[in-house]
């Protein structure tokens, strides 16, 4: 039981660093600045649900994607590690990763009239929170989980991340007031440091598996 809890904490911590919901707070506030609290909560709920559905879907179909493209988990781990490393380098500089969403996309949505559904799904859920890095990671986690209990742990960690995203976005004003932009950048850099070690380890594991080391 303790091993499953440790594995869950490891999965959750990794996904939290990759999705970086705290770093999404400024974007969330910028695209919802003229909405009331109920509308913001509605967007937060739809964003969290979209994140969970997206990540669970790719976690479940990841094995078939590997087979369809003739790719191995080791090759995918190396490619995913390189992608995560690029994200981590941008996060270490305190910037919003362009692997997830560009500055132009943020400005486009903040200055355009869109529906709540559009804002919740794009750009907040996809690709800002559940971007390529998060999708790659859950696919690898699921592919390398041999037992049913381990696969359920992956699903549980995704659901926990969805709940965390909802809580953070609903509390975005308070987080912005408490941490400020500087505090959020510091958090982003911390997540970037964790993500760097994850990316390097993912590449090492992929190389070991590919060459039978």
Residue frames as a rotation matrix with the C-alpha (Angstrom) as fourth column:
UNK 1
0.565 0.825 0.000 0.00
0.825 -0.565 0.000 0.00
0.000 0.000 -1.000 0.00
UNK 2
0.445 -0.491 -0.749 2.83
0.163 -0.778 0.607 2.36
-0.881 -0.392 -0.266 0.90
UNK 3
-0.605 -0.709 0.363 4.49
0.450 0.072 0.890 1.64
-0.658 0.701 0.275 -2.45
UNK 4
-0.098 0.669 0.737 1.32
0.977 -0.078 0.200 2.61
0.191 0.739 -0.645 -4.30
UNK 5
0.805 0.364 -0.469 1.10
0.499 -0.842 0.204 5.85
-0.321 -0.398 -0.859 -2.32
UNK 6
-0.035 -0.911 -0.410 4.75
0.130 -0.411 0.902 6.65
-0.991 -0.022 0.133 -3.13
UNK 7
-0.644 -0.182 0.743 4.11
0.713 0.208 0.669 5.92
-0.276 0.961 -0.004 -6.80
UNK 8
0.389 0.871 0.301 1.03
0.910 -0.413 0.019 8.14
0.141 0.267 -0.953 -6.78
UNK 9
0.669 -0.207 -0.714 2.96
0.230 -0.856 0.463 11.00
-0.707 -0.474 -0.525 -5.16
UNK 10
-0.450 -0.888 0.088 5.72
0.287 -0.051 0.957 10.57
-0.846 0.456 0.277 -7.76
UNK 11
-0.405 0.387 0.828 3.22
0.911 0.100 0.399 10.65
0.071 0.917 -0.394 -10.63
UNK 12
0.659 0.740 -0.135 1.31
0.752 -0.654 0.085 13.59
-0.025 -0.157 -0.987 -9.18
UNK 13
0.357 -0.612 -0.706 4.47
0.196 -0.689 0.697 15.59
-0.913 -0.388 -0.126 -8.50
UNK 14
-0.654 -0.637 0.409 5.72
0.487 0.059 0.871 15.02
-0.579 0.769 0.271 -12.02
UNK 15
-0.152 0.702 0.696 2.44
0.945 -0.102 0.310 16.01
0.289 0.705 -0.648 -13.63
UNK 16
0.715 0.394 -0.577 2.15
0.595 -0.776 0.208 19.07
-0.366 -0.492 -0.790 -11.40
UNK 17
-0.126 -0.857 -0.500 5.58
0.177 -0.515 0.839 20.27
-0.976 0.017 0.217 -12.52
UNK 18
-0.771 -0.186 0.609 4.72
0.596 0.125 0.793 19.70
-0.224 0.974 0.015 -16.18
UNK 19
0.088 0.900 0.427 1.22
0.927 -0.231 0.296 21.18
0.365 0.369 -0.855 -16.19
UNK 20
-0.817 -0.530 -0.227 2.32
0.576 -0.725 -0.379 24.04
0.037 -0.440 0.897 -13.89
UNK 21
0.119 0.971 0.205 -1.21
0.903 -0.192 0.384 25.30
0.412 0.140 -0.900 -13.07
UNK 22
0.320 -0.065 -0.945 0.19
0.639 -0.721 0.267 28.14
-0.699 -0.690 -0.190 -10.93
UNK 23
-0.714 -0.676 -0.183 2.01
0.276 -0.512 0.813 29.46
-0.644 0.530 0.552 -13.98
UNK 24
-0.588 0.578 0.566 -1.31
0.722 0.060 0.689 29.46
0.365 0.814 -0.453 -15.85
UNK 25
-0.014 0.628 -0.778 -2.85
0.873 -0.372 -0.317 31.94
-0.488 -0.683 -0.543 -13.39
UNK 26
-0.508 -0.186 -0.841 -1.76
-0.044 -0.969 0.241 35.14
-0.860 0.160 0.484 -15.22
UNK 27
-0.980 0.175 -0.094 -3.12
-0.080 0.083 0.993 33.80
0.181 0.981 -0.068 -18.53
UNK 28
-0.414 0.872 -0.261 -6.37
0.882 0.455 0.121 32.75
0.225 -0.180 -0.958 -16.86
UNK 29
-0.058 0.366 -0.929 -6.80
0.619 -0.717 -0.322 36.20
-0.783 -0.593 -0.185 -15.37
UNK 30
-0.760 -0.308 -0.573 -5.96
-0.185 -0.742 0.644 37.94
-0.623 0.595 0.507 -18.64
UNK 31
-0.895 0.438 -0.088 -8.59
0.030 0.254 0.967 36.06
0.445 0.862 -0.240 -20.65
UNK 32
-0.089 0.902 -0.422 -11.25
0.845 0.293 0.447 36.33
0.527 -0.317 -0.789 -17.92
UNK 33
-0.880 -0.412 -0.237 -10.58
0.472 -0.701 -0.535 39.87
0.055 -0.583 0.811 -16.66
UNK 34
-0.773 0.619 0.140 -14.05
-0.579 -0.778 0.242 41.13
0.259 0.106 0.960 -17.61
UNK 35
-0.119 0.726 -0.677 -16.01
0.019 0.684 0.730 38.16
0.993 0.073 -0.095 -16.20
UNK 36
0.330 0.299 0.895 -17.65
-0.871 -0.270 0.411 37.76
0.365 -0.915 0.172 -12.80
UNK 37
-0.447 -0.609 0.655 -16.66
-0.847 0.524 -0.089 35.11
-0.289 -0.595 -0.750 -10.27
UNK 38
0.291 0.636 0.715 -19.38
-0.291 0.770 -0.568 32.62
-0.912 -0.043 0.409 -11.30
UNK 39
0.938 0.028 -0.346 -18.30
-0.347 0.118 -0.931 32.79
0.015 0.993 0.120 -14.92
UNK 40
0.004 -0.999 -0.047 -14.67
-0.933 0.013 -0.359 32.33
0.359 0.045 -0.932 -13.90
UNK 41
-0.313 -0.057 0.948 -15.62
-0.650 0.740 -0.170 29.30
-0.692 -0.670 -0.269 -11.82
UNK 42
0.739 0.632 0.233 -17.50
-0.218 0.553 -0.804 27.88
-0.637 0.544 0.546 -14.80
UNK 43
0.664 -0.584 -0.467 -14.44
-0.604 -0.051 -0.795 28.32
0.440 0.810 -0.387 -17.00
UNK 44
-0.296 -0.807 0.510 -12.23
-0.955 0.246 -0.165 26.78
0.007 -0.536 -0.844 -14.31
UNK 45
0.101 0.439 0.893 -14.53
-0.445 0.823 -0.354 23.76
-0.890 -0.361 0.278 -14.09
UNK 46
0.955 0.295 -0.042 -14.63
-0.153 0.362 -0.920 23.22
-0.256 0.884 0.391 -17.84
UNK 47
0.347 -0.910 -0.226 -10.88
-0.823 -0.180 -0.538 23.69
0.449 0.373 -0.812 -18.06
UNK 48
-0.353 -0.479 0.804 -10.22
-0.850 0.523 -0.062 21.11
-0.391 -0.705 -0.592 -15.35
UNK 49
0.444 0.600 0.666 -12.64
-0.213 0.792 -0.572 18.60
-0.870 0.112 0.480 -16.92
UNK 50
0.922 -0.130 -0.364 -11.03
-0.365 0.013 -0.931 19.09
0.126 0.991 -0.036 -20.33
UNK 51
-0.033 -0.991 0.127 -7.57
-0.973 0.003 -0.231 18.55
0.229 -0.131 -0.965 -18.84
UNK 52
-0.239 -0.003 0.971 -8.67
-0.590 0.794 -0.143 15.29
-0.771 -0.607 -0.191 -17.19
UNK 53
0.734 0.601 0.316 -10.47
-0.099 0.555 -0.826 13.98
-0.672 0.575 0.467 -20.28
UNK 54
0.734 -0.505 -0.454 -7.56
-0.617 -0.217 -0.756 14.88
0.283 0.835 -0.471 -22.57
UNK 55
-0.249 -0.928 0.277 -4.87
-0.963 0.207 -0.173 13.28
0.104 -0.310 -0.945 -20.43
UNK 56
-0.099 0.277 0.956 -6.87
-0.425 0.857 -0.292 10.15
-0.900 -0.435 0.033 -19.64
UNK 57
0.876 0.470 -0.107 -7.74
-0.269 0.294 -0.917 9.69
-0.400 0.832 0.384 -23.31
UNK 58
0.473 -0.773 -0.424 -4.11
-0.702 -0.040 -0.711 9.84
0.532 0.634 -0.562 -24.42
UNK 59
-0.351 -0.572 0.742 -3.04
-0.897 0.432 -0.091 7.67
-0.269 -0.697 -0.665 -21.49
UNK 60
0.215 0.556 0.803 -5.49
-0.294 0.821 -0.490 4.97
-0.931 -0.131 0.340 -22.58
UNK 61
0.968 0.220 0.117 -4.79
0.048 0.297 -0.954 5.11
-0.245 0.929 0.277 -26.32
UNK 62
0.417 -0.883 -0.218 -1.05
-0.823 -0.468 0.323 5.66
-0.387 0.045 -0.921 -26.02
UNK 63
-0.216 -0.499 0.839 -0.22
-0.158 0.866 0.474 1.98
-0.963 -0.030 -0.266 -26.53
UNK 64
0.461 0.476 0.749 -2.20
0.658 0.382 -0.648 1.88
-0.595 0.792 -0.137 -29.79
UNK 65
0.930 -0.200 -0.309 -0.49
-0.325 -0.840 -0.435 5.08
-0.173 0.505 -0.846 -30.96
UNK 66
0.000 -0.980 0.197 2.90
-0.700 0.141 0.700 3.44
-0.714 -0.138 -0.686 -30.39
UNK 67
-0.180 -0.019 0.984 1.83
0.345 0.935 0.081 0.38
-0.921 0.354 -0.161 -32.39
UNK 68
0.780 0.586 0.220 0.27
0.414 -0.220 -0.883 2.40
-0.469 0.780 -0.414 -35.22
UNK 69
0.842 -0.492 -0.222 3.39
-0.538 -0.733 -0.416 4.47
0.042 0.470 -0.882 -35.82
UNK 70
0.722 -0.563 -0.402 5.75
0.354 0.800 -0.484 1.58
0.594 0.208 0.777 -35.12
UNK 71
0.058 -0.680 0.731 7.41
-0.530 -0.641 -0.555 3.47
0.846 -0.356 -0.398 -32.29
UNK 72
-0.065 -0.146 -0.987 8.83
0.674 0.723 -0.152 2.01
0.736 -0.675 0.051 -29.09
UNK 73
0.885 0.404 -0.230 8.39
0.425 -0.504 0.752 3.47
0.188 -0.764 -0.618 -25.64
UNK 74
0.169 -0.910 -0.379 12.15
0.772 -0.116 0.625 3.97
-0.612 -0.398 0.683 -25.45
UNK 75
-0.579 -0.332 0.745 12.20
0.774 -0.512 0.373 6.10
0.257 0.792 0.554 -28.62
UNK 76
0.340 0.799 0.495 9.19
0.456 -0.601 0.656 8.01
0.822 0.002 -0.569 -27.36
UNK 77
0.732 -0.125 -0.670 10.91
0.648 -0.180 0.740 8.53
-0.214 -0.976 -0.051 -24.01
UNK 78
-0.380 -0.925 -0.025 13.96
0.834 -0.354 0.424 10.09
-0.401 0.140 0.905 -25.70
UNK 79
-0.486 0.272 0.830 11.78
0.557 -0.636 0.535 12.35
0.673 0.722 0.158 -27.87
UNK 80
0.608 0.793 -0.026 9.57
0.475 -0.337 0.813 13.25
0.636 -0.507 -0.582 -24.90
UNK 81
0.378 -0.568 -0.731 12.60
0.836 -0.129 0.533 13.98
-0.397 -0.813 0.426 -22.75
UNK 82
-0.685 -0.622 0.379 13.96
0.729 -0.597 0.335 16.40
0.018 0.506 0.862 -25.35
UNK 83
-0.089 0.761 0.643 10.55
0.401 -0.564 0.722 18.13
0.912 0.322 -0.255 -25.52
UNK 84
0.782 0.389 -0.488 10.34
0.573 -0.138 0.808 18.39
0.246 -0.911 -0.331 -21.73
UNK 85
-0.083 -0.901 -0.426 13.91
0.922 -0.232 0.311 19.69
-0.379 -0.367 0.849 -21.56
UNK 86
-0.639 -0.080 0.765 13.01
0.536 -0.760 0.368 22.53
0.552 0.645 0.529 -23.95
UNK 87
0.441 0.869 0.225 10.00
0.300 -0.379 0.875 23.37
0.846 -0.319 -0.428 -21.80
UNK 88
0.612 -0.231 -0.756 12.12
0.788 0.093 0.609 23.25
-0.070 -0.969 0.239 -18.65
UNK 89
-0.493 -0.865 0.094 14.72
0.869 -0.486 0.090 25.65
-0.033 0.126 0.991 -20.06
UNK 90
-0.399 0.435 0.807 12.00
0.219 -0.810 0.544 28.21
0.891 0.394 0.227 -20.85
UNK 91
0.692 0.688 -0.219 10.42
0.337 -0.040 0.941 27.73
0.639 -0.724 -0.259 -17.43
UNK 92
0.197 -0.712 -0.674 13.79
0.973 0.056 0.225 28.25
-0.122 -0.700 0.704 -15.71
UNK 93
-0.803 -0.450 0.391 13.93
0.524 -0.846 0.102 31.69
0.285 0.287 0.915 -17.31
UNK 94
-0.668 0.603 -0.436 10.51
0.220 -0.400 -0.890 32.43
-0.711 -0.691 0.135 -15.80
UNK 95
-0.692 0.397 -0.603 8.77
-0.714 -0.495 0.494 32.49
-0.103 0.773 0.626 -19.16
UNK 96
0.351 0.848 0.397 5.58
-0.532 0.529 -0.661 30.80
-0.771 0.021 0.637 -20.34
UNK 97
-0.463 -0.630 0.624 6.74
0.102 0.661 0.743 27.84
-0.881 0.407 -0.242 -22.41
UNK 98
-0.239 0.333 -0.912 6.23
-0.897 -0.436 0.076 28.36
-0.372 0.836 0.403 -26.14
UNK 99
-0.977 -0.027 -0.213 5.86
-0.102 0.932 0.349 24.59
0.189 0.362 -0.913 -26.43
UNK 100
-0.547 0.823 -0.151 2.50
0.670 0.322 -0.669 25.08
-0.502 -0.468 -0.728 -24.75
UNK 101
0.582 0.773 0.252 1.24
0.800 -0.488 -0.350 28.44
-0.147 0.405 -0.902 -26.00
UNK 102
-0.394 -0.769 0.502 2.80
0.850 -0.513 -0.119 31.43
0.350 0.380 0.856 -27.68
UNK 103
-0.716 0.071 -0.695 2.55
0.344 -0.830 -0.439 35.08
-0.608 -0.553 0.570 -26.67
UNK 104
-0.898 0.372 -0.234 0.63
-0.406 -0.498 0.766 35.79
0.169 0.783 0.599 -29.86
UNK 105
-0.430 0.765 -0.480 -2.01
0.388 0.636 0.667 33.22
0.815 0.101 -0.570 -28.96
UNK 106
-0.413 0.238 -0.879 -2.41
0.890 -0.098 -0.444 34.72
-0.192 -0.966 -0.171 -25.48
UNK 107
-0.822 0.061 -0.567 -2.86
-0.068 -0.998 -0.010 38.23
-0.566 0.030 0.824 -26.88
UNK 108
-0.827 0.529 -0.193 -5.29
-0.191 0.060 0.980 36.95
0.529 0.847 0.051 -29.50
UNK 109
-0.246 0.771 -0.588 -7.61
0.703 0.559 0.439 35.41
0.667 -0.305 -0.679 -26.93
UNK 110
-0.442 0.064 -0.895 -7.34
0.787 -0.451 -0.421 38.28
-0.430 -0.890 0.149 -24.45
UNK 111
-0.769 0.107 -0.631 -8.44
-0.234 -0.965 0.121 40.79
-0.595 0.240 0.767 -27.07
UNK 112
-0.784 0.486 -0.387 -11.11
-0.319 0.218 0.922 38.75
0.533 0.846 -0.016 -28.83
UNK 113
-0.144 0.826 0.545 -14.71
-0.960 0.017 -0.279 38.02
-0.239 -0.563 0.791 -27.86
UNK 114
-0.631 -0.081 -0.772 -15.03
-0.356 0.914 0.195 34.26
0.690 0.398 -0.605 -27.46
UNK 115
0.502 0.862 -0.071 -17.42
-0.394 0.301 0.868 31.90
0.770 -0.408 0.491 -25.71
UNK 116
0.396 -0.307 0.865 -16.76
-0.891 0.101 0.443 30.41
-0.224 -0.946 -0.234 -22.27
UNK 117
0.870 -0.017 0.493 -16.37
0.060 0.996 -0.072 26.96
-0.490 0.092 0.867 -23.85
UNK 118
0.768 -0.604 0.214 -13.72
0.250 -0.024 -0.968 28.21
0.590 0.797 0.132 -26.27
UNK 119
0.288 -0.666 0.688 -11.71
-0.761 -0.596 -0.258 29.93
0.582 -0.450 -0.678 -23.52
UNK 120
0.536 -0.023 0.844 -11.90
-0.710 0.530 0.465 26.89
-0.458 -0.848 0.268 -21.23
UNK 121
0.851 -0.169 0.498 -10.76
0.324 0.914 -0.243 24.45
-0.414 0.368 0.833 -23.91
UNK 122
0.015 -0.829 0.558 -8.41
0.974 -0.114 -0.195 26.64
0.226 0.547 0.806 -25.95
UNK 123
0.163 -0.931 -0.327 -6.03
-0.391 0.244 -0.888 28.09
0.906 0.272 -0.324 -24.80
UNK 124
0.205 -0.140 0.969 -6.44
-0.973 -0.141 0.185 27.20
0.111 -0.980 -0.165 -21.11
UNK 125
0.673 0.098 0.733 -6.87
-0.352 0.914 0.202 23.41
-0.650 -0.394 0.650 -21.08
UNK 126
0.282 -0.545 0.790 -5.18
0.812 0.574 0.106 22.78
-0.511 0.611 0.604 -24.43
UNK 127
0.449 -0.664 -0.598 -2.33
0.345 0.746 -0.570 23.53
0.824 0.050 0.564 -24.87
UNK 128
0.191 -0.437 0.879 -1.55
-0.630 -0.741 -0.232 25.69
0.753 -0.509 -0.417 -21.81
UNK 129
0.191 -0.055 0.980 -2.08
-0.934 0.297 0.199 23.03
-0.302 -0.953 0.006 -19.11
UNK 130
0.399 -0.025 0.917 -2.46
0.060 0.998 0.001 19.68
-0.915 0.054 0.400 -20.87
UNK 131
0.498 -0.318 -0.807 0.09
-0.822 -0.468 -0.323 20.40
-0.275 0.824 -0.495 -23.56
UNK 132
0.536 -0.328 -0.778 2.46
-0.466 0.653 -0.596 18.12
0.704 0.682 0.197 -25.48
UNK 133
-0.534 -0.826 0.180 4.69
-0.587 0.209 -0.782 17.57
0.609 -0.523 -0.596 -22.45
UNK 134
-0.360 0.489 0.794 1.87
-0.808 0.261 -0.528 16.40
-0.466 -0.832 0.301 -20.19
UNK 135
0.697 0.654 -0.292 0.38
-0.706 0.556 -0.439 14.22
-0.125 0.512 0.850 -22.93
UNK 136
0.187 -0.734 -0.653 3.75
-0.497 0.503 -0.708 12.61
0.847 0.457 -0.271 -23.65
UNK 137
-0.675 -0.518 0.525 4.36
-0.683 0.170 -0.710 11.96
0.279 -0.838 -0.469 -19.96
UNK 138
0.007 0.740 0.672 1.01
-0.803 0.405 -0.438 10.25
-0.596 -0.536 0.597 -19.23
UNK 139
0.744 0.218 -0.631 1.41
-0.611 0.604 -0.511 8.07
0.270 0.766 0.583 -22.33
UNK 140
-0.175 -0.908 -0.381 4.83
-0.436 0.419 -0.797 6.92
0.883 0.027 -0.469 -21.10
UNK 141
-0.588 0.023 0.808 3.63
-0.801 0.120 -0.586 6.44
-0.110 -0.993 -0.052 -17.52
UNK 142
0.428 0.863 0.267 0.76
-0.774 0.503 -0.385 4.27
-0.467 -0.042 0.883 -18.72
UNK 143
0.622 -0.223 -0.750 2.88
-0.537 0.575 -0.617 2.29
0.569 0.787 0.238 -21.20
UNK 144
-0.399 -0.888 -0.230 5.40
-0.332 0.373 -0.866 1.43
0.855 -0.269 -0.444 -18.50
UNK 145
-0.315 0.394 0.863 2.79
-0.924 0.083 -0.374 0.51
-0.219 -0.915 0.338 -15.89
UNK 146
-0.842 -0.127 -0.524 2.61
-0.326 0.894 0.307 -3.28
0.429 0.429 -0.795 -15.91
UNK 147
-0.779 0.544 -0.310 -0.01
0.621 0.605 -0.498 -3.95
-0.083 -0.581 -0.810 -13.26
UNK 148
0.011 0.902 0.431 -3.62
0.713 -0.310 0.629 -2.79
0.701 0.300 -0.647 -13.25
UNK 149
0.571 0.180 -0.801 -3.04
0.783 -0.411 0.467 -1.07
-0.245 -0.894 -0.376 -9.90
UNK 150
-0.455 -0.810 -0.370 -0.23
0.577 -0.584 0.570 0.98
-0.678 0.046 0.734 -11.43
UNK 151
-0.706 0.289 0.647 -2.41
0.551 -0.350 0.757 2.00
0.445 0.891 0.088 -14.39
UNK 152
0.414 0.899 -0.145 -5.15
0.765 -0.257 0.591 3.02
0.494 -0.355 -0.794 -11.96
UNK 153
0.156 -0.475 -0.866 -2.56
0.767 -0.494 0.410 5.08
-0.623 -0.728 0.287 -10.10
UNK 154
-0.851 -0.449 0.272 -1.83
0.508 -0.575 0.641 6.97
-0.132 0.684 0.717 -13.33
UNK 155
-0.218 0.873 0.437 -5.55
0.569 -0.250 0.784 7.65
0.793 0.419 -0.442 -13.82
UNK 156
0.540 0.422 -0.728 -5.89
0.840 -0.217 0.497 8.73
0.052 -0.880 -0.472 -10.18
UNK 157
-0.328 -0.745 -0.580 -2.96
0.691 -0.608 0.391 11.14
-0.644 -0.273 0.714 -10.50
UNK 158
-0.807 0.110 0.581 -4.55
0.452 -0.517 0.726 12.71
0.381 0.849 0.367 -13.60
UNK 159
0.258 0.966 0.015 -7.84
0.642 -0.182 0.745 13.19
0.723 -0.183 -0.667 -11.75
UNK 160
0.354 -0.214 -0.910 -5.94
0.853 -0.326 0.409 14.70
-0.384 -0.921 0.067 -8.80
UNK 161
-0.766 -0.642 0.004 -4.21
0.563 -0.669 0.485 17.12
-0.309 0.374 0.875 -11.20
UNK 162
-0.410 0.710 0.573 -7.62
0.504 -0.347 0.791 18.09
0.761 0.613 -0.215 -12.62
UNK 163
0.587 0.620 -0.521 -8.88
0.757 -0.193 0.624 18.86
0.287 -0.760 -0.583 -9.12
UNK 164
-0.086 -0.729 -0.679 -5.73
0.787 -0.467 0.402 20.87
-0.610 -0.500 0.614 -8.40
UNK 165
-0.820 -0.169 0.546 -6.18
0.531 -0.579 0.619 22.86
0.212 0.798 0.564 -11.61
UNK 166
0.109 0.959 0.260 -9.78
0.582 -0.274 0.765 23.66
0.805 0.068 -0.589 -10.62
UNK 167
0.572 0.089 -0.815 -8.80
0.805 -0.252 0.538 24.80
-0.158 -0.964 -0.216 -7.12
UNK 168
-0.427 -0.838 -0.338 -5.93
0.704 -0.543 0.457 26.96
-0.567 -0.043 0.823 -8.37
UNK 169
-0.742 0.178 0.646 -7.93
0.476 -0.538 0.695 28.63
0.472 0.824 0.314 -11.14
UNK 170
0.377 0.925 -0.056 -10.85
0.650 -0.221 0.727 29.29
0.660 -0.311 -0.684 -8.80
UNK 171
0.674 -0.211 -0.708 -8.40
0.593 -0.415 0.689 30.92
-0.439 -0.885 -0.155 -6.40
UNK 172
0.149 -0.692 0.707 -6.48
0.929 -0.146 -0.340 32.75
0.339 0.707 0.621 -9.14
UNK 173
0.546 0.097 0.832 -7.18
0.019 -0.995 0.103 36.23
0.838 -0.040 -0.545 -7.74
UNK 174
0.957 -0.172 0.234 -5.91
-0.248 -0.061 0.967 35.30
-0.152 -0.983 -0.102 -4.29
UNK 175
0.518 -0.808 0.282 -2.85
0.758 0.586 0.286 33.55
-0.396 0.065 0.916 -5.70
UNK 176
0.219 -0.399 0.891 -2.06
0.701 -0.571 -0.428 36.57
0.679 0.718 0.155 -7.83
UNK 177
0.718 0.120 0.686 -2.43
-0.284 -0.849 0.446 38.87
0.636 -0.515 -0.575 -4.80
UNK 178
0.915 -0.351 0.197 -0.37
-0.078 0.326 0.942 36.65
-0.395 -0.878 0.271 -2.48
UNK 179
0.317 -0.837 0.446 2.42
0.758 0.506 0.412 35.67
-0.571 0.208 0.794 -4.86
UNK 180
0.435 -0.134 -0.891 2.37
-0.419 -0.905 -0.069 38.50
-0.797 0.403 -0.450 -7.38
UNK 181
0.912 -0.101 -0.397 3.97
-0.363 0.246 -0.899 38.14
0.188 0.964 0.188 -10.78
UNK 182
-0.054 -0.996 0.075 7.42
-0.900 0.016 -0.436 37.74
0.433 -0.092 -0.897 -9.23
UNK 183
-0.246 0.025 0.969 6.23
-0.736 0.646 -0.203 34.93
-0.631 -0.763 -0.141 -6.96
UNK 184
0.778 0.582 0.236 4.57
-0.255 0.636 -0.729 33.12
-0.575 0.506 0.643 -9.85
UNK 185
0.635 -0.627 -0.450 7.80
-0.576 0.004 -0.817 33.40
0.514 0.779 -0.359 -11.87
UNK 186
-0.344 -0.751 0.563 9.74
-0.939 0.261 -0.225 31.94
0.021 -0.606 -0.795 -8.93
UNK 187
0.164 0.506 0.847 7.28
-0.451 0.802 -0.391 29.03
-0.877 -0.318 0.360 -8.76
UNK 188
0.943 0.192 -0.273 7.62
-0.320 0.292 -0.901 28.53
-0.093 0.937 0.337 -12.51
UNK 189
0.151 -0.968 -0.198 11.41
-0.832 -0.017 -0.554 28.40
0.533 0.248 -0.809 -12.18
UNK 190
-0.356 -0.230 0.906 11.12
-0.798 0.579 -0.166 25.82
-0.486 -0.782 -0.389 -9.38
UNK 191
0.596 0.637 0.489 8.83
-0.225 0.717 -0.659 23.68
-0.770 0.283 0.571 -11.54
UNK 192
0.794 -0.358 -0.491 11.30
-0.542 -0.052 -0.839 24.12
0.275 0.932 -0.236 -14.39
UNK 193
-0.245 -0.923 0.297 14.14
-0.963 0.194 -0.189 22.78
0.117 -0.332 -0.936 -12.24
UNK 194
-0.115 0.301 0.947 12.11
-0.432 0.843 -0.321 19.69
-0.895 -0.446 0.033 -11.33
UNK 195
0.851 0.525 -0.023 11.11
-0.214 0.307 -0.927 19.26
-0.480 0.794 0.374 -14.95
UNK 196
0.344 -0.818 -0.462 14.76
-0.900 -0.147 -0.410 19.44
0.267 0.557 -0.787 -16.06
UNK 197
-0.561 -0.562 0.608 15.71
-0.744 0.664 -0.072 16.48
-0.363 -0.493 -0.791 -13.87
UNK 198
0.227 0.729 0.646 12.66
-0.163 0.682 -0.713 14.55
-0.960 0.057 0.273 -15.11
UNK 199
0.850 0.100 -0.517 13.56
-0.507 -0.107 -0.855 15.26
-0.141 0.989 -0.041 -18.73
UNK 200
-0.094 -0.975 -0.201 17.18
-0.971 0.135 -0.198 14.15
0.220 0.177 -0.959 -18.29
UNK 201
-0.524 -0.067 0.849 16.12
-0.497 0.834 -0.240 10.98
-0.692 -0.548 -0.470 -16.50
UNK 202
0.579 0.794 0.183 13.54
-0.230 0.375 -0.898 10.25
-0.782 0.478 0.400 -19.22
UNK 203
0.626 -0.432 -0.649 16.25
-0.746 -0.090 -0.660 10.54
0.226 0.897 -0.379 -21.89
UNK 204
-0.455 -0.836 0.307 18.65
-0.890 0.438 -0.126 8.35
-0.029 -0.330 -0.943 -19.88
UNK 205
-0.173 0.476 0.862 15.99
-0.312 0.804 -0.506 5.66
-0.934 -0.356 0.009 -19.41
UNK 206
0.820 0.517 -0.244 15.13
-0.356 0.126 -0.926 5.78
-0.448 0.846 0.288 -23.11
UNK 207
0.245 -0.822 -0.515 18.79
-0.901 0.003 -0.433 5.39
0.357 0.570 -0.740 -24.15
UNK 208
-0.568 -0.436 0.698 19.31
-0.719 0.676 -0.163 2.54
-0.401 -0.594 -0.697 -21.69
UNK 209
0.173 0.750 0.638 16.22
-0.186 0.661 -0.727 0.73
-0.967 0.007 0.254 -22.99
UNK 210
0.825 0.173 -0.538 17.02
-0.529 -0.099 -0.843 1.34
-0.199 0.980 0.009 -26.66
UNK 211
0.169 -0.872 -0.460 20.60
-0.766 0.177 -0.618 0.07
0.620 0.457 -0.638 -26.42
UNK 212
0.735 0.221 -0.641 20.00
0.100 0.899 0.426 -2.57
0.671 -0.377 0.639 -23.74
UNK 213
-0.285 -0.891 0.353 22.37
-0.239 -0.290 -0.927 -0.93
0.928 -0.348 -0.131 -21.27
